[in-house]
């Protein structure tokens, strides 16, 4: 998963289908989902490119996209948000995979 920051974020989402996980080092739920994210990224690699952004390091981007809880997964297509899995629904591998399956269609 590509680590994004204030400078690289806009370029990353500008073209293609991208999934960005908004997270933070102190986030308990982020730590809970982290072990299976590489498996999810591999499973959906033909559909999406994956990136992650730390909300503490890039607070203005989190605010711009109205990210209120973490982890939050946002799908972008050619720079435009096309889907969102908010933190309350992003706590299990099954929830994240179900969301990405719907977004891949």
PDB file as gemmi writes it, atoms N, CA and C in Angstrom:
CRYST1    1.000    1.000    1.000  90.00  90.00  90.00 P 1                      
ATOM      1  N   UNK A   1       0.855  -1.168   0.000  1.00  0.00           N  
ATOM      2  CA  UNK A   1       0.000   0.000   0.000  1.00  0.00           C  
ATOM      3  C   UNK A   1       0.903   1.232   0.000  1.00  0.00           C  
ATOM      4  N   UNK A   2       0.689   2.105  -0.945  1.00  0.00           N  
ATOM      5  CA  UNK A   2       1.525   3.296  -1.068  1.00  0.00           C  
ATOM      6  C   UNK A   2       1.201   4.309   0.027  1.00  0.00           C  
ATOM      7  N   UNK A   3       2.229   4.793   0.699  1.00  0.00           N  
ATOM      8  CA  UNK A   3       2.033   5.821   1.721  1.00  0.00           C  
ATOM      9  C   UNK A   3       1.921   7.173   1.024  1.00  0.00           C  
ATOM     10  N   UNK A   4       0.835   7.871   1.332  1.00  0.00           N  
ATOM     11  CA  UNK A   4       0.572   9.160   0.699  1.00  0.00           C  
ATOM     12  C   UNK A   4       0.763  10.279   1.708  1.00  0.00           C  
ATOM     13  N   UNK A   5       0.980  11.482   1.187  1.00  0.00           N  
ATOM     14  CA  UNK A   5       1.083  12.652   2.040  1.00  0.00           C  
ATOM     15  C   UNK A   5       0.438  13.837   1.330  1.00  0.00           C  
ATOM     16  N   UNK A   6       0.558  14.984   1.931  1.00  0.00           N  
ATOM     17  CA  UNK A   6      -0.042  16.205   1.404  1.00  0.00           C  
ATOM     18  C   UNK A   6       0.370  16.437  -0.059  1.00  0.00           C  
ATOM     19  N   UNK A   7       1.619  16.146  -0.390  1.00  0.00           N  
ATOM     20  CA  UNK A   7       2.133  16.403  -1.731  1.00  0.00           C  
ATOM     21  C   UNK A   7       1.736  15.330  -2.742  1.00  0.00           C  
ATOM     22  N   UNK A   8       1.705  14.078  -2.343  1.00  0.00           N  
ATOM     23  CA  UNK A   8       1.498  12.988  -3.305  1.00  0.00           C  
ATOM     24  C   UNK A   8       0.034  12.593  -3.489  1.00  0.00           C  
ATOM     25  N   UNK A   9      -0.838  13.000  -2.593  1.00  0.00           N  
ATOM     26  CA  UNK A   9      -2.232  12.550  -2.609  1.00  0.00           C  
ATOM     27  C   UNK A   9      -2.953  12.903  -3.912  1.00  0.00           C  
ATOM     28  N   UNK A  10      -2.924  14.172  -4.311  1.00  0.00           N  
ATOM     29  CA  UNK A  10      -3.677  14.621  -5.495  1.00  0.00           C  
ATOM     30  C   UNK A  10      -3.219  13.886  -6.752  1.00  0.00           C  
ATOM     31  N   UNK A  11      -1.922  13.703  -6.888  1.00  0.00           N  
ATOM     32  CA  UNK A  11      -1.401  12.996  -8.056  1.00  0.00           C  
ATOM     33  C   UNK A  11      -1.826  11.523  -8.036  1.00  0.00           C  
ATOM     34  N   UNK A  12      -1.815  10.924  -6.851  1.00  0.00           N  
ATOM     35  CA  UNK A  12      -2.180   9.514  -6.724  1.00  0.00           C  
ATOM     36  C   UNK A  12      -3.617   9.270  -7.176  1.00  0.00           C  
ATOM     37  N   UNK A  13      -4.561  10.116  -6.741  1.00  0.00           N  
ATOM     38  CA  UNK A  13      -5.977   9.871  -7.066  1.00  0.00           C  
ATOM     39  C   UNK A  13      -6.382  10.408  -8.436  1.00  0.00           C  
ATOM     40  N   UNK A  14      -5.505  11.153  -9.111  1.00  0.00           N  
ATOM     41  CA  UNK A  14      -5.871  11.874 -10.339  1.00  0.00           C  
ATOM     42  C   UNK A  14      -6.373  10.980 -11.468  1.00  0.00           C  
ATOM     43  N   UNK A  15      -5.837   9.779 -11.599  1.00  0.00           N  
ATOM     44  CA  UNK A  15      -6.273   8.928 -12.710  1.00  0.00           C  
ATOM     45  C   UNK A  15      -6.379   7.479 -12.256  1.00  0.00           C  
ATOM     46  N   UNK A  16      -7.316   6.774 -12.866  1.00  0.00           N  
ATOM     47  CA  UNK A  16      -7.525   5.371 -12.544  1.00  0.00           C  
ATOM     48  C   UNK A  16      -8.420   5.190 -11.331  1.00  0.00           C  
ATOM     49  N   UNK A  17      -8.563   3.931 -10.917  1.00  0.00           N  
ATOM     50  CA  UNK A  17      -9.384   3.587  -9.753  1.00  0.00           C  
ATOM     51  C   UNK A  17      -8.465   3.349  -8.571  1.00  0.00           C  
ATOM     52  N   UNK A  18      -8.662   4.144  -7.527  1.00  0.00           N  
ATOM     53  CA  UNK A  18      -7.800   4.101  -6.365  1.00  0.00           C  
ATOM     54  C   UNK A  18      -8.622   3.914  -5.103  1.00  0.00           C  
ATOM     55  N   UNK A  19      -8.038   3.233  -4.127  1.00  0.00           N  
ATOM     56  CA  UNK A  19      -8.619   3.101  -2.790  1.00  0.00           C  
ATOM     57  C   UNK A  19      -7.634   3.742  -1.826  1.00  0.00           C  
ATOM     58  N   UNK A  20      -8.134   4.677  -1.019  1.00  0.00           N  
ATOM     59  CA  UNK A  20      -7.280   5.321  -0.022  1.00  0.00           C  
ATOM     60  C   UNK A  20      -7.843   5.018   1.355  1.00  0.00           C  
ATOM     61  N   UNK A  21      -6.974   4.455   2.201  1.00  0.00           N  
ATOM     62  CA  UNK A  21      -7.348   4.236   3.601  1.00  0.00           C  
ATOM     63  C   UNK A  21      -6.864   5.433   4.400  1.00  0.00           C  
ATOM     64  N   UNK A  22      -7.778   6.082   5.106  1.00  0.00           N  
ATOM     65  CA  UNK A  22      -7.439   7.158   6.029  1.00  0.00           C  
ATOM     66  C   UNK A  22      -7.241   6.506   7.396  1.00  0.00           C  
ATOM     67  N   UNK A  23      -6.063   6.710   7.995  1.00  0.00           N  
ATOM     68  CA  UNK A  23      -5.748   6.035   9.245  1.00  0.00           C  
ATOM     69  C   UNK A  23      -4.856   6.906  10.120  1.00  0.00           C  
ATOM     70  N   UNK A  24      -4.440   6.361  11.247  1.00  0.00           N  
ATOM     71  CA  UNK A  24      -3.492   7.023  12.145  1.00  0.00           C  
ATOM     72  C   UNK A  24      -2.805   5.952  12.991  1.00  0.00           C  
ATOM     73  N   UNK A  25      -1.592   6.247  13.422  1.00  0.00           N  
ATOM     74  CA  UNK A  25      -0.818   5.287  14.198  1.00  0.00           C  
ATOM     75  C   UNK A  25      -1.442   4.905  15.532  1.00  0.00           C  
ATOM     76  N   UNK A  26      -2.238   5.783  16.119  1.00  0.00           N  
ATOM     77  CA  UNK A  26      -2.836   5.538  17.434  1.00  0.00           C  
ATOM     78  C   UNK A  26      -4.193   4.842  17.343  1.00  0.00           C  
ATOM     79  N   UNK A  27      -4.706   4.652  16.139  1.00  0.00           N  
ATOM     80  CA  UNK A  27      -6.073   4.143  15.926  1.00  0.00           C  
ATOM     81  C   UNK A  27      -6.150   2.630  16.166  1.00  0.00           C  
ATOM     82  N   UNK A  28      -6.929   2.229  17.166  1.00  0.00           N  
ATOM     83  CA  UNK A  28      -7.070   0.811  17.522  1.00  0.00           C  
ATOM     84  C   UNK A  28      -7.689   0.010  16.375  1.00  0.00           C  
ATOM     85  N   UNK A  29      -8.751   0.528  15.762  1.00  0.00           N  
ATOM     86  CA  UNK A  29      -9.393  -0.202  14.661  1.00  0.00           C  
ATOM     87  C   UNK A  29      -8.483  -0.275  13.434  1.00  0.00           C  
ATOM     88  N   UNK A  30      -7.658   0.752  13.213  1.00  0.00           N  
ATOM     89  CA  UNK A  30      -6.697   0.706  12.108  1.00  0.00           C  
ATOM     90  C   UNK A  30      -5.702  -0.430  12.324  1.00  0.00           C  
ATOM     91  N   UNK A  31      -5.249  -0.582  13.558  1.00  0.00           N  
ATOM     92  CA  UNK A  31      -4.319  -1.663  13.893  1.00  0.00           C  
ATOM     93  C   UNK A  31      -4.989  -3.027  13.744  1.00  0.00           C  
ATOM     94  N   UNK A  32      -6.287  -3.081  14.007  1.00  0.00           N  
ATOM     95  CA  UNK A  32      -7.025  -4.338  13.899  1.00  0.00           C  
ATOM     96  C   UNK A  32      -7.149  -4.786  12.443  1.00  0.00           C  
ATOM     97  N   UNK A  33      -7.348  -3.847  11.503  1.00  0.00           N  
ATOM     98  CA  UNK A  33      -7.524  -4.230  10.098  1.00  0.00           C  
ATOM     99  C   UNK A  33      -6.200  -4.346   9.350  1.00  0.00           C  
ATOM    100  N   UNK A  34      -5.134  -3.739   9.882  1.00  0.00           N  
ATOM    101  CA  UNK A  34      -3.835  -3.714   9.190  1.00  0.00           C  
ATOM    102  C   UNK A  34      -3.297  -5.092   8.777  1.00  0.00           C  
ATOM    103  N   UNK A  35      -3.413  -6.132   9.620  1.00  0.00           N  
ATOM    104  CA  UNK A  35      -2.829  -7.426   9.236  1.00  0.00           C  
ATOM    105  C   UNK A  35      -3.416  -8.041   7.968  1.00  0.00           C  
ATOM    106  N   UNK A  36      -4.682  -7.778   7.663  1.00  0.00           N  
ATOM    107  CA  UNK A  36      -5.252  -8.403   6.461  1.00  0.00           C  
ATOM    108  C   UNK A  36      -5.346  -7.458   5.266  1.00  0.00           C  
ATOM    109  N   UNK A  37      -4.876  -6.228   5.395  1.00  0.00           N  
ATOM    110  CA  UNK A  37      -4.907  -5.308   4.255  1.00  0.00           C  
ATOM    111  C   UNK A  37      -4.023  -5.760   3.089  1.00  0.00           C  
ATOM    112  N   UNK A  38      -2.818  -6.329   3.341  1.00  0.00           N  
ATOM    113  CA  UNK A  38      -2.038  -6.818   2.194  1.00  0.00           C  
ATOM    114  C   UNK A  38      -2.781  -7.893   1.391  1.00  0.00           C  
ATOM    115  N   UNK A  39      -3.504  -8.759   2.071  1.00  0.00           N  
ATOM    116  CA  UNK A  39      -4.288  -9.796   1.392  1.00  0.00           C  
ATOM    117  C   UNK A  39      -5.405  -9.166   0.553  1.00  0.00           C  
ATOM    118  N   UNK A  40      -6.072  -8.162   1.113  1.00  0.00           N  
ATOM    119  CA  UNK A  40      -7.137  -7.464   0.389  1.00  0.00           C  
ATOM    120  C   UNK A  40      -6.555  -6.743  -0.819  1.00  0.00           C  
ATOM    121  N   UNK A  41      -5.420  -6.089  -0.628  1.00  0.00           N  
ATOM    122  CA  UNK A  41      -4.779  -5.371  -1.734  1.00  0.00           C  
ATOM    123  C   UNK A  41      -4.426  -6.343  -2.861  1.00  0.00           C  
ATOM    124  N   UNK A  42      -3.907  -7.488  -2.520  1.00  0.00           N  
ATOM    125  CA  UNK A  42      -3.557  -8.496  -3.535  1.00  0.00           C  
ATOM    126  C   UNK A  42      -4.808  -8.993  -4.245  1.00  0.00           C  
ATOM    127  N   UNK A  43      -5.861  -9.265  -3.496  1.00  0.00           N  
ATOM    128  CA  UNK A  43      -7.108  -9.788  -4.062  1.00  0.00           C  
ATOM    129  C   UNK A  43      -7.733  -8.804  -5.056  1.00  0.00           C  
ATOM    130  N   UNK A  44      -7.613  -7.512  -4.781  1.00  0.00           N  
ATOM    131  CA  UNK A  44      -8.268  -6.500  -5.616  1.00  0.00           C  
ATOM    132  C   UNK A  44      -7.277  -5.708  -6.476  1.00  0.00           C  
ATOM    133  N   UNK A  45      -6.062  -6.221  -6.638  1.00  0.00           N  
ATOM    134  CA  UNK A  45      -5.027  -5.484  -7.371  1.00  0.00           C  
ATOM    135  C   UNK A  45      -5.375  -5.263  -8.843  1.00  0.00           C  
ATOM    136  N   UNK A  46      -6.218  -6.120  -9.407  1.00  0.00           N  
ATOM    137  CA  UNK A  46      -6.601  -5.922 -10.814  1.00  0.00           C  
ATOM    138  C   UNK A  46      -7.688  -4.845 -10.952  1.00  0.00           C  
ATOM    139  N   UNK A  47      -8.308  -4.457  -9.844  1.00  0.00           N  
ATOM    140  CA  UNK A  47      -9.367  -3.448  -9.873  1.00  0.00           C  
ATOM    141  C   UNK A  47      -8.904  -2.074  -9.402  1.00  0.00           C  
ATOM    142  N   UNK A  48      -8.020  -2.059  -8.410  1.00  0.00           N  
ATOM    143  CA  UNK A  48      -7.654  -0.809  -7.747  1.00  0.00           C  
ATOM    144  C   UNK A  48      -6.167  -0.743  -7.459  1.00  0.00           C  
ATOM    145  N   UNK A  49      -5.692   0.484  -7.309  1.00  0.00           N  
ATOM    146  CA  UNK A  49      -4.387   0.746  -6.733  1.00  0.00           C  
ATOM    147  C   UNK A  49      -4.667   1.272  -5.329  1.00  0.00           C  
ATOM    148  N   UNK A  50      -3.871   0.872  -4.347  1.00  0.00           N  
ATOM    149  CA  UNK A  50      -4.143   1.189  -2.952  1.00  0.00           C  
ATOM    150  C   UNK A  50      -3.139   2.177  -2.380  1.00  0.00           C  
ATOM    151  N   UNK A  51      -3.646   3.076  -1.542  1.00  0.00           N  
ATOM    152  CA  UNK A  51      -2.802   4.021  -0.840  1.00  0.00           C  
ATOM    153  C   UNK A  51      -3.350   4.247   0.554  1.00  0.00           C  
ATOM    154  N   UNK A  52      -2.523   4.807   1.407  1.00  0.00           N  
ATOM    155  CA  UNK A  52      -2.959   5.125   2.768  1.00  0.00           C  
ATOM    156  C   UNK A  52      -2.449   6.499   3.133  1.00  0.00           C  
ATOM    157  N   UNK A  53      -3.229   7.187   3.957  1.00  0.00           N  
ATOM    158  CA  UNK A  53      -2.837   8.522   4.380  1.00  0.00           C  
ATOM    159  C   UNK A  53      -3.113   8.676   5.871  1.00  0.00           C  
ATOM    160  N   UNK A  54      -2.134   9.203   6.577  1.00  0.00           N  
ATOM    161  CA  UNK A  54      -2.242   9.418   8.019  1.00  0.00           C  
ATOM    162  C   UNK A  54      -2.974  10.740   8.247  1.00  0.00           C  
ATOM    163  N   UNK A  55      -4.106  10.674   8.936  1.00  0.00           N  
ATOM    164  CA  UNK A  55      -4.921  11.875   9.132  1.00  0.00           C  
ATOM    165  C   UNK A  55      -4.234  12.918  10.003  1.00  0.00           C  
ATOM    166  N   UNK A  56      -3.310  12.493  10.861  1.00  0.00           N  
ATOM    167  CA  UNK A  56      -2.587  13.454  11.688  1.00  0.00           C  
ATOM    168  C   UNK A  56      -1.551  14.224  10.865  1.00  0.00           C  
ATOM    169  N   UNK A  57      -0.929  13.541   9.919  1.00  0.00           N  
ATOM    170  CA  UNK A  57       0.082  14.178   9.077  1.00  0.00           C  
ATOM    171  C   UNK A  57      -0.540  14.992   7.948  1.00  0.00           C  
ATOM    172  N   UNK A  58      -1.747  14.639   7.545  1.00  0.00           N  
ATOM    173  CA  UNK A  58      -2.415  15.305   6.414  1.00  0.00           C  
ATOM    174  C   UNK A  58      -3.835  15.685   6.810  1.00  0.00           C  
ATOM    175  N   UNK A  59      -3.946  16.425   7.887  1.00  0.00           N  
ATOM    176  CA  UNK A  59      -5.246  16.795   8.438  1.00  0.00           C  
ATOM    177  C   UNK A  59      -6.130  17.542   7.433  1.00  0.00           C  
ATOM    178  N   UNK A  60      -5.538  18.403   6.609  1.00  0.00           N  
ATOM    179  CA  UNK A  60      -6.352  19.191   5.676  1.00  0.00           C  
ATOM    180  C   UNK A  60      -7.032  18.300   4.627  1.00  0.00           C  
ATOM    181  N   UNK A  61      -6.384  17.216   4.232  1.00  0.00           N  
ATOM    182  CA  UNK A  61      -7.010  16.298   3.270  1.00  0.00           C  
ATOM    183  C   UNK A  61      -8.158  15.560   3.949  1.00  0.00           C  
ATOM    184  N   UNK A  62      -7.943  15.114   5.177  1.00  0.00           N  
ATOM    185  CA  UNK A  62      -9.020  14.447   5.928  1.00  0.00           C  
ATOM    186  C   UNK A  62     -10.207  15.393   6.086  1.00  0.00           C  
ATOM    187  N   UNK A  63      -9.943  16.646   6.373  1.00  0.00           N  
ATOM    188  CA  UNK A  63     -11.025  17.628   6.512  1.00  0.00           C  
ATOM    189  C   UNK A  63     -11.705  17.881   5.174  1.00  0.00           C  
ATOM    190  N   UNK A  64     -10.929  17.986   4.103  1.00  0.00           N  
ATOM    191  CA  UNK A  64     -11.478  18.230   2.770  1.00  0.00           C  
ATOM    192  C   UNK A  64     -12.469  17.136   2.376  1.00  0.00           C  
ATOM    193  N   UNK A  65     -12.162  15.891   2.745  1.00  0.00           N  
ATOM    194  CA  UNK A  65     -13.030  14.757   2.401  1.00  0.00           C  
ATOM    195  C   UNK A  65     -13.950  14.370   3.555  1.00  0.00           C  
ATOM    196  N   UNK A  66     -14.030  15.226   4.562  1.00  0.00           N  
ATOM    197  CA  UNK A  66     -14.977  15.053   5.659  1.00  0.00           C  
ATOM    198  C   UNK A  66     -14.833  13.684   6.336  1.00  0.00           C  
ATOM    199  N   UNK A  67     -13.591  13.273   6.549  1.00  0.00           N  
ATOM    200  CA  UNK A  67     -13.321  12.003   7.232  1.00  0.00           C  
ATOM    201  C   UNK A  67     -13.449  12.266   8.727  1.00  0.00           C  
ATOM    202  N   UNK A  68     -14.458  11.650   9.329  1.00  0.00           N  
ATOM    203  CA  UNK A  68     -14.748  11.888  10.749  1.00  0.00           C  
ATOM    204  C   UNK A  68     -14.278  10.764  11.662  1.00  0.00           C  
ATOM    205  N   UNK A  69     -14.124   9.581  11.122  1.00  0.00           N  
ATOM    206  CA  UNK A  69     -13.670   8.437  11.900  1.00  0.00           C  
ATOM    207  C   UNK A  69     -12.686   7.632  11.068  1.00  0.00           C  
ATOM    208  N   UNK A  70     -11.831   6.885  11.747  1.00  0.00           N  
ATOM    209  CA  UNK A  70     -10.862   6.069  11.025  1.00  0.00           C  
ATOM    210  C   UNK A  70     -10.862   4.656  11.583  1.00  0.00           C  
ATOM    211  N   UNK A  71     -10.574   3.665  10.766  1.00  0.00           N  
ATOM    212  CA  UNK A  71     -10.212   3.790   9.356  1.00  0.00           C  
ATOM    213  C   UNK A  71     -11.432   4.101   8.490  1.00  0.00           C  
ATOM    214  N   UNK A  72     -11.230   4.914   7.489  1.00  0.00           N  
ATOM    215  CA  UNK A  72     -12.233   5.163   6.457  1.00  0.00           C  
ATOM    216  C   UNK A  72     -11.568   4.863   5.125  1.00  0.00           C  
ATOM    217  N   UNK A  73     -12.274   4.140   4.276  1.00  0.00           N  
ATOM    218  CA  UNK A  73     -11.772   3.809   2.944  1.00  0.00           C  
ATOM    219  C   UNK A  73     -12.585   4.603   1.929  1.00  0.00           C  
ATOM    220  N   UNK A  74     -11.891   5.335   1.055  1.00  0.00           N  
ATOM    221  CA  UNK A  74     -12.572   6.092   0.003  1.00  0.00           C  
ATOM    222  C   UNK A  74     -12.046   5.601  -1.338  1.00  0.00           C  
ATOM    223  N   UNK A  75     -12.988   5.335  -2.254  1.00  0.00           N  
ATOM    224  CA  UNK A  75     -12.644   4.930  -3.607  1.00  0.00           C  
ATOM    225  C   UNK A  75     -12.731   6.161  -4.494  1.00  0.00           C  
ATOM    226  N   UNK A  76     -11.695   6.355  -5.295  1.00  0.00           N  
ATOM    227  CA  UNK A  76     -11.644   7.456  -6.250  1.00  0.00           C  
ATOM    228  C   UNK A  76     -11.523   6.886  -7.653  1.00  0.00           C  
ATOM    229  N   UNK A  77     -12.179   7.529  -8.599  1.00  0.00           N  
ATOM    230  CA  UNK A  77     -11.992   7.192  -9.998  1.00  0.00           C  
ATOM    231  C   UNK A  77     -11.706   8.480 -10.741  1.00  0.00           C  
ATOM    232  N   UNK A  78     -10.513   8.538 -11.315  1.00  0.00           N  
ATOM    233  CA  UNK A  78     -10.053   9.730 -12.040  1.00  0.00           C  
ATOM    234  C   UNK A  78     -10.239  10.999 -11.207  1.00  0.00           C  
ATOM    235  N   UNK A  79      -9.858  10.919  -9.937  1.00  0.00           N  
ATOM    236  CA  UNK A  79      -9.865  12.073  -9.059  1.00  0.00           C  
ATOM    237  C   UNK A  79     -11.178  12.377  -8.362  1.00  0.00           C  
ATOM    238  N   UNK A  80     -12.221  11.621  -8.688  1.00  0.00           N  
ATOM    239  CA  UNK A  80     -13.544  11.886  -8.125  1.00  0.00           C  
ATOM    240  C   UNK A  80     -13.916  10.770  -7.155  1.00  0.00           C  
ATOM    241  N   UNK A  81     -14.465  11.135  -5.995  1.00  0.00           N  
ATOM    242  CA  UNK A  81     -14.902  10.128  -5.031  1.00  0.00           C  
ATOM    243  C   UNK A  81     -16.107   9.381  -5.587  1.00  0.00           C  
ATOM    244  N   UNK A  82     -16.017   8.047  -5.582  1.00  0.00           N  
ATOM    245  CA  UNK A  82     -17.128   7.235  -6.092  1.00  0.00           C  
ATOM    246  C   UNK A  82     -17.724   6.326  -5.023  1.00  0.00           C  
ATOM    247  N   UNK A  83     -17.066   6.219  -3.878  1.00  0.00           N  
ATOM    248  CA  UNK A  83     -17.598   5.383  -2.813  1.00  0.00           C  
ATOM    249  C   UNK A  83     -16.819   5.573  -1.534  1.00  0.00           C  
ATOM    250  N   UNK A  84     -17.470   5.219  -0.424  1.00  0.00           N  
ATOM    251  CA  UNK A  84     -16.854   5.415   0.890  1.00  0.00           C  
ATOM    252  C   UNK A  84     -17.331   4.332   1.843  1.00  0.00           C  
ATOM    253  N   UNK A  85     -16.374   3.795   2.582  1.00  0.00           N  
ATOM    254  CA  UNK A  85     -16.663   2.860   3.664  1.00  0.00           C  
ATOM    255  C   UNK A  85     -16.221   3.546   4.948  1.00  0.00           C  
ATOM    256  N   UNK A  86     -17.181   4.099   5.706  1.00  0.00           N  
ATOM    257  CA  UNK A  86     -16.820   4.828   6.932  1.00  0.00           C  
ATOM    258  C   UNK A  86     -16.353   3.887   8.031  1.00  0.00           C  
ATOM    259  N   UNK A  87     -15.723   4.464   9.035  1.00  0.00           N  
ATOM    260  CA  UNK A  87     -15.084   3.663  10.086  1.00  0.00           C  
ATOM    261  C   UNK A  87     -16.036   2.707  10.782  1.00  0.00           C  
ATOM    262  N   UNK A  88     -17.262   3.113  11.004  1.00  0.00           N  
ATOM    263  CA  UNK A  88     -18.189   2.229  11.727  1.00  0.00           C  
ATOM    264  C   UNK A  88     -18.477   0.935  10.954  1.00  0.00           C  
ATOM    265  N   UNK A  89     -18.240   0.938   9.628  1.00  0.00           N  
ATOM    266  CA  UNK A  89     -18.496  -0.251   8.799  1.00  0.00           C  
ATOM    267  C   UNK A  89     -17.199  -0.868   8.276  1.00  0.00           C  
ATOM    268  N   UNK A  90     -16.045  -0.397   8.767  1.00  0.00           N  
ATOM    269  CA  UNK A  90     -14.752  -0.869   8.250  1.00  0.00           C  
ATOM    270  C   UNK A  90     -13.942  -1.530   9.352  1.00  0.00           C  
ATOM    271  N   UNK A  91     -14.569  -2.483  10.026  1.00  0.00           N  
ATOM    272  CA  UNK A  91     -13.912  -3.102  11.172  1.00  0.00           C  
ATOM    273  C   UNK A  91     -13.497  -4.554  10.935  1.00  0.00           C  
ATOM    274  N   UNK A  92     -13.992  -5.164   9.858  1.00  0.00           N  
ATOM    275  CA  UNK A  92     -13.638  -6.557   9.590  1.00  0.00           C  
ATOM    276  C   UNK A  92     -13.185  -6.720   8.146  1.00  0.00           C  
ATOM    277  N   UNK A  93     -12.458  -7.788   7.895  1.00  0.00           N  
ATOM    278  CA  UNK A  93     -12.006  -8.093   6.540  1.00  0.00           C  
ATOM    279  C   UNK A  93     -13.211  -8.287   5.624  1.00  0.00           C  
ATOM    280  N   UNK A  94     -14.230  -8.961   6.132  1.00  0.00           N  
ATOM    281  CA  UNK A  94     -15.432  -9.220   5.323  1.00  0.00           C  
ATOM    282  C   UNK A  94     -16.117  -7.914   4.914  1.00  0.00           C  
ATOM    283  N   UNK A  95     -16.234  -6.968   5.836  1.00  0.00           N  
ATOM    284  CA  UNK A  95     -16.874  -5.695   5.513  1.00  0.00           C  
ATOM    285  C   UNK A  95     -16.100  -4.949   4.428  1.00  0.00           C  
ATOM    286  N   UNK A  96     -14.794  -4.931   4.549  1.00  0.00           N  
ATOM    287  CA  UNK A  96     -13.970  -4.212   3.574  1.00  0.00           C  
ATOM    288  C   UNK A  96     -14.030  -4.899   2.217  1.00  0.00           C  
ATOM    289  N   UNK A  97     -13.937  -6.229   2.194  1.00  0.00           N  
ATOM    290  CA  UNK A  97     -13.992  -6.954   0.927  1.00  0.00           C  
ATOM    291  C   UNK A  97     -15.350  -6.808   0.253  1.00  0.00           C  
ATOM    292  N   UNK A  98     -16.426  -6.865   1.020  1.00  0.00           N  
ATOM    293  CA  UNK A  98     -17.772  -6.697   0.447  1.00  0.00           C  
ATOM    294  C   UNK A  98     -17.902  -5.327  -0.207  1.00  0.00           C  
ATOM    295  N   UNK A  99     -17.420  -4.296   0.471  1.00  0.00           N  
ATOM    296  CA  UNK A  99     -17.450  -2.939  -0.075  1.00  0.00           C  
ATOM    297  C   UNK A  99     -16.659  -2.868  -1.383  1.00  0.00           C  
ATOM    298  N   UNK A 100     -15.443  -3.410  -1.389  1.00  0.00           N  
ATOM    299  CA  UNK A 100     -14.611  -3.341  -2.595  1.00  0.00           C  
ATOM    300  C   UNK A 100     -15.186  -4.152  -3.741  1.00  0.00           C  
ATOM    301  N   UNK A 101     -15.828  -5.270  -3.435  1.00  0.00           N  
ATOM    302  CA  UNK A 101     -16.492  -6.058  -4.478  1.00  0.00           C  
ATOM    303  C   UNK A 101     -17.589  -5.226  -5.142  1.00  0.00           C  
ATOM    304  N   UNK A 102     -18.346  -4.507  -4.352  1.00  0.00           N  
ATOM    305  CA  UNK A 102     -19.409  -3.646  -4.907  1.00  0.00           C  
ATOM    306  C   UNK A 102     -18.811  -2.524  -5.739  1.00  0.00           C  
ATOM    307  N   UNK A 103     -17.718  -1.942  -5.273  1.00  0.00           N  
ATOM    308  CA  UNK A 103     -17.099  -0.828  -5.994  1.00  0.00           C  
ATOM    309  C   UNK A 103     -16.388  -1.272  -7.261  1.00  0.00           C  
ATOM    310  N   UNK A 104     -15.998  -2.538  -7.340  1.00  0.00           N  
ATOM    311  CA  UNK A 104     -15.268  -3.040  -8.503  1.00  0.00           C  
ATOM    312  C   UNK A 104     -16.171  -3.299  -9.697  1.00  0.00           C  
ATOM    313  N   UNK A 105     -17.474  -3.330  -9.465  1.00  0.00           N  
ATOM    314  CA  UNK A 105     -18.414  -3.645 -10.544  1.00  0.00           C  
ATOM    315  C   UNK A 105     -18.552  -2.499 -11.526  1.00  0.00           C  
TER     316      UNK A 105                                                      
END                                                                             
